[in-house]
Amino acid sequence: MRRALISIVVFCVGAGAQQDLGLVLPERQAIRVVGLGDFGSGDKNQLAVAKALALRHSQEPFHLGISLGDNFYRCGISSETDSGWKTRWEDLYTPLGITFFTSLGNHDYGHPPIICPGKGVSPDAQLKYTEHSKSWRMPARYYTFVAGFARFFAIDTEGWSTKQAAWLKKALAETQNEPGVQWRIVYGHHPMYTSGVHLNERRIGALRRELSGLFKETKVDLYIAGHDHDMEHLRANGIDYLIAGTGGAKLRAIRRLTPESIFHATTFGFLDLSIEEHTLTAKFLDTKLVSLEKPEMQVTK
């Protein structure tokens, strides 16, 4: 399979980690991005989604991927040498020949603790593993980069803090009207709007109150999340919100449709994004590569 060329980025892991990777593809071009959340189950469902993703990649190659957190179920990963890296990551996604820019979810922290007492979960192991993989990139718990005509902001919603909030506000403000960038995409684990089982979760409400106004003010086009194990497209204040938490973990039915909801489905699959200079198209694909939302989400500028 064709290997997408990723520019070499120098960074260090830890408090001084690189948070702006700059341009990660060698040229400005239309790109295709796969989005995958809540996938690290290690069972037949994760394998089925991974196989479908590989088939889609063989048809129209992806340039890069993004993870929406909960990369390892149910209790995260313990170290850079944990056996889960091979069976739940490397064997499934590295053969694609693309780089995934990953984010953390609550299970990557070992949360809720009642599920994983004394398991030695290490979110930092996922940062450090960047040094050992051709396909996995997590240079910091939150960071930004440019690919094609889009700037991406990966955030850590489980480890949310006033420091991270200040960073995101500054990064969004400083990159407004950036030359060559038409699209601004933020992604992380927890959704801000959802009809799923986490509809009333306190963290989601807090993120919505803190970030929805900021996203509108700084002209964010799209926010992508997981956490709820379903697919959903919502729109609020002129911004599109997508949930793709169907990469392998047990599915959950929609709880109650919110007014912002445009489309929802409960089936295993992934998000297929095509980003051109003036058009952004999002498809929810199931394991048979059927595009579920009709018409597909398309935004033009």
C-alpha positions as CSV (number, residue, x, y, z in Angstrom):
1,M,0.0,0.0,0.0
2,R,1.1,3.5,-0.6
3,R,2.7,5.1,2.4
4,A,1.8,8.8,3.0
5,L,4.8,10.9,3.6
6,I,4.9,12.6,7.0
7,S,7.4,15.3,7.7
8,I,9.8,14.6,10.5
9,V,9.0,16.5,13.7
10,V,11.4,16.9,16.5
11,F,9.9,16.8,20.0
12,C,10.4,15.7,23.5
13,V,8.0,14.0,25.8
14,G,7.0,15.6,29.1
15,A,6.2,19.0,30.4
16,G,8.1,20.7,27.5
17,A,6.6,18.6,24.8
18,Q,6.1,20.0,21.3
19,Q,2.6,21.3,21.0
20,D,2.6,22.8,17.5
21,L,3.9,20.3,15.0
22,G,3.5,22.7,12.1
23,L,2.9,21.2,8.6
24,V,2.9,17.4,8.9
25,L,2.4,16.6,5.2
26,P,4.9,17.8,2.7
27,E,2.6,20.0,0.6
28,R,-0.7,21.7,0.6
29,Q,-3.1,19.3,-1.0
30,A,-6.6,17.8,-0.7
31,I,-6.4,15.1,2.0
32,R,-8.4,12.2,3.3
33,V,-8.5,11.5,7.1
34,V,-9.9,8.6,9.0
35,G,-11.4,9.2,12.5
36,L,-11.6,6.3,15.0
37,G,-12.9,6.4,18.6
38,D,-13.4,3.8,21.4
39,F,-11.7,1.1,19.4
40,G,-9.2,-0.8,21.6
41,S,-11.4,-3.7,22.6
42,G,-9.1,-6.4,21.3
43,D,-12.1,-8.5,20.1
44,K,-13.8,-9.4,16.8
45,N,-15.5,-6.0,16.6
46,Q,-12.3,-4.1,16.6
47,L,-10.9,-6.5,14.0
48,A,-14.0,-6.1,11.8
49,V,-13.7,-2.3,11.8
50,A,-9.9,-2.5,11.2
51,K,-10.5,-4.7,8.2
52,A,-13.1,-2.4,6.8
53,L,-10.8,0.6,7.3
54,A,-8.0,-1.2,5.5
55,L,-10.3,-2.0,2.6
56,R,-11.4,1.6,2.4
57,H,-7.8,2.7,2.4
58,S,-7.0,0.4,-0.5
59,Q,-9.8,2.0,-2.5
60,E,-9.0,5.7,-1.7
61,P,-5.9,6.0,0.5
62,F,-6.0,8.0,3.6
63,H,-3.3,10.6,4.2
64,L,-3.5,10.4,8.0
65,G,-5.7,9.3,10.9
66,I,-6.9,10.8,14.2
67,S,-7.9,8.8,17.3
68,L,-10.7,10.1,19.5
69,G,-9.6,8.4,22.7
70,D,-10.3,5.2,24.6
71,N,-7.5,3.6,22.6
72,F,-7.3,0.6,25.0
73,Y,-10.1,-1.1,26.8
74,R,-11.0,-1.3,29.5
75,C,-8.1,-0.2,31.5
76,G,-5.7,1.6,29.2
77,I,-2.1,0.6,28.8
78,S,0.6,0.1,31.5
79,S,3.8,0.9,29.7
80,E,5.5,1.3,26.3
81,T,6.2,-2.5,26.3
82,D,2.7,-3.6,27.2
83,S,1.6,-6.5,25.0
84,G,-1.6,-4.6,24.0
85,W,0.5,-2.4,21.7
86,K,1.1,-5.2,19.3
87,T,-2.4,-6.9,19.3
88,R,-4.6,-3.8,19.6
89,W,-2.5,-1.3,17.7
90,E,0.5,-2.3,15.6
91,D,-1.0,-5.5,14.0
92,L,-4.1,-3.6,13.0
93,Y,-3.2,-0.1,12.0
94,T,0.5,0.2,11.2
95,P,0.2,-1.9,8.0
96,L,-1.9,0.9,6.6
97,G,1.2,3.0,6.2
98,I,-0.3,6.2,7.6
99,T,0.3,8.1,10.8
100,F,-2.4,8.5,13.4
101,F,-2.4,11.6,15.6
102,T,-3.9,10.3,18.7
103,S,-5.8,11.7,21.8
104,L,-6.6,10.3,25.2
105,G,-10.0,9.1,26.6
106,N,-11.2,8.3,30.1
107,H,-10.3,4.5,29.8
108,D,-6.8,5.5,28.8
109,Y,-6.6,7.1,32.3
110,G,-8.1,4.0,33.9
111,H,-11.3,5.9,34.6
112,P,-13.7,5.2,36.2
113,P,-11.3,3.7,38.8
114,I,-13.9,1.2,40.1
115,I,-13.5,-0.7,36.8
116,C,-9.7,-0.8,37.0
117,P,-8.5,-0.9,40.6
118,G,-4.7,-1.3,40.9
119,K,-4.1,-1.8,37.2
120,G,-1.2,0.6,36.9
121,V,-2.7,2.5,34.0
122,S,-0.3,5.1,32.4
123,P,-1.5,7.8,30.0
124,D,2.2,8.8,29.8
125,A,3.0,5.5,28.2
126,Q,0.9,6.5,25.3
127,L,3.0,9.7,24.9
128,K,6.2,7.8,25.2
129,Y,5.2,5.1,22.7
130,T,5.5,7.8,20.0
131,E,9.2,7.0,20.1
132,H,8.7,3.4,19.2
133,S,6.1,3.4,16.4
134,K,5.8,4.3,12.8
135,S,2.1,4.9,13.0
136,W,1.4,6.3,16.5
137,R,1.9,10.0,17.3
138,M,1.0,11.6,20.6
139,P,3.7,14.2,21.2
140,A,1.8,15.9,24.0
141,R,-1.6,15.5,25.8
142,Y,-2.8,18.3,23.7
143,Y,-1.3,19.7,20.5
144,T,-2.0,21.2,17.1
145,F,-0.8,20.6,13.5
146,V,-1.6,21.5,9.9
147,A,-2.3,19.0,7.2
148,G,-3.4,20.1,3.7
149,F,-5.9,23.0,4.0
150,A,-6.8,22.2,7.7
151,R,-5.4,23.0,11.1
152,F,-6.2,20.3,13.7
153,F,-6.3,20.8,17.5
154,A,-6.1,17.5,19.5
155,I,-7.3,18.1,23.1
156,D,-7.3,15.9,26.3
157,T,-10.9,16.2,27.6
158,E,-10.3,13.7,30.4
159,G,-7.3,15.6,31.7
160,W,-9.0,19.0,31.1
161,S,-7.4,21.8,33.1
162,T,-7.3,25.6,33.3
163,K,-3.8,25.4,31.7
164,Q,-5.1,23.4,28.8
165,A,-8.0,25.7,28.4
166,A,-5.7,28.7,28.2
167,W,-3.5,27.0,25.7
168,L,-6.4,26.2,23.4
169,K,-7.8,29.7,23.6
170,K,-4.4,31.1,22.7
171,A,-3.7,28.6,20.0
172,L,-7.1,29.2,18.4
173,A,-6.7,33.0,18.5
174,E,-3.2,33.0,17.2
175,T,-4.0,30.8,14.2
176,Q,-7.1,32.7,12.9
177,N,-6.8,33.8,9.3
178,E,-3.7,31.6,8.9
179,P,-2.4,31.6,5.3
180,G,-3.3,28.5,3.4
181,V,-5.7,27.2,6.1
182,Q,-9.4,27.1,5.3
183,W,-10.6,24.6,7.9
184,R,-10.2,24.5,11.7
185,I,-11.0,21.1,13.3
186,V,-10.8,20.3,17.0
187,Y,-11.0,16.7,18.3
188,G,-11.0,14.9,21.6
189,H,-12.7,12.2,23.5
190,H,-15.8,13.7,25.2
191,P,-18.5,15.2,22.9
192,M,-20.0,18.6,23.6
193,Y,-23.5,17.7,22.3
194,T,-24.8,14.2,22.3
195,S,-28.0,12.1,22.3
196,G,-26.1,9.1,23.6
197,V,-26.0,7.5,27.1
198,H,-23.6,10.2,28.3
199,L,-26.1,12.9,27.5
200,N,-26.3,14.2,31.1
201,E,-22.6,13.7,32.0
202,R,-21.2,16.6,34.0
203,R,-18.0,16.8,32.0
204,I,-19.8,17.2,28.7
205,G,-21.9,20.0,30.0
206,A,-18.9,21.8,31.4
207,L,-17.0,21.5,28.1
208,R,-20.0,22.8,26.2
209,R,-20.3,25.8,28.5
210,E,-16.6,26.6,28.3
211,L,-15.9,25.9,24.6
212,S,-19.0,26.5,22.5
213,G,-18.7,30.3,22.6
214,L,-14.9,30.1,22.1
215,F,-15.4,27.9,19.0
216,K,-17.9,30.3,17.5
217,E,-15.7,33.3,18.3
218,T,-12.5,31.7,16.8
219,K,-14.3,30.2,13.7
220,V,-13.9,26.5,14.4
221,D,-15.6,24.5,11.7
222,L,-15.9,21.1,13.2
223,Y,-15.5,19.2,16.5
224,I,-15.0,15.5,16.5
225,A,-15.4,13.2,19.5
226,G,-16.0,9.6,20.7
227,H,-17.1,8.5,24.2
228,D,-20.6,7.6,23.3
229,H,-20.5,4.3,21.4
230,D,-22.6,5.4,18.4
231,M,-22.4,7.7,15.4
232,E,-24.0,11.1,15.5
233,H,-24.0,14.4,13.5
234,L,-25.1,17.5,15.4
235,R,-25.1,21.2,14.6
236,A,-25.1,24.1,17.0
237,N,-24.3,27.8,16.5
238,G,-23.2,27.1,12.9
239,I,-20.6,24.5,14.0
240,D,-20.8,20.8,13.1
241,Y,-20.2,18.2,15.8
242,L,-19.5,14.6,15.0
243,I,-19.4,11.5,17.3
244,A,-17.6,8.4,16.0
245,G,-17.2,6.1,19.0
246,T,-17.8,2.9,17.1
247,G,-14.3,1.5,16.5
248,G,-14.7,-1.7,18.5
249,A,-16.0,-1.2,22.0
250,K,-19.5,-2.5,22.8
251,L,-22.2,-0.4,21.1
252,R,-24.8,1.6,23.1
253,A,-28.2,2.8,21.9
254,I,-29.1,6.5,21.7
255,R,-30.7,7.7,24.9
256,R,-32.7,10.7,23.9
257,L,-32.5,12.8,20.7
258,T,-31.4,16.4,21.4
259,P,-32.6,19.3,19.3
260,E,-29.1,19.7,17.8
261,S,-29.1,16.1,16.3
262,I,-29.2,15.7,12.5
263,F,-28.3,12.1,12.1
264,H,-27.6,9.1,14.4
265,A,-26.8,5.4,14.0
266,T,-25.6,2.6,16.3
267,T,-23.3,0.3,14.3
268,F,-19.6,-0.4,14.2
269,G,-17.6,1.7,11.8
270,F,-15.5,4.8,11.4
271,L,-15.4,8.4,10.1
272,D,-14.1,9.2,6.6
273,L,-13.2,12.9,6.0
274,S,-12.3,14.4,2.7
275,I,-10.8,17.9,3.0
276,E,-10.4,20.0,-0.1
277,E,-9.5,23.7,-0.2
278,H,-13.2,24.8,-0.4
279,T,-15.1,21.7,0.5
280,L,-15.2,19.4,3.6
281,T,-17.1,16.1,3.4
282,A,-17.7,13.7,6.2
283,K,-19.0,10.1,5.9
284,F,-20.0,7.7,8.6
285,L,-19.0,4.2,7.1
286,D,-20.1,0.9,8.6
287,T,-18.0,-2.3,8.3
288,K,-19.5,-3.0,4.9
289,L,-18.4,0.5,3.8
290,V,-22.0,1.7,3.4
291,S,-22.2,5.5,3.9
292,L,-24.9,5.9,6.6
293,E,-25.9,9.6,6.6
294,K,-27.8,10.6,3.5
295,P,-27.0,13.1,2.3
296,E,-23.5,13.1,3.6
297,M,-22.3,16.1,5.6
298,Q,-20.7,18.6,3.2
299,V,-19.6,22.1,4.0
300,T,-18.3,24.6,1.5
301,K,-16.5,27.9,1.7
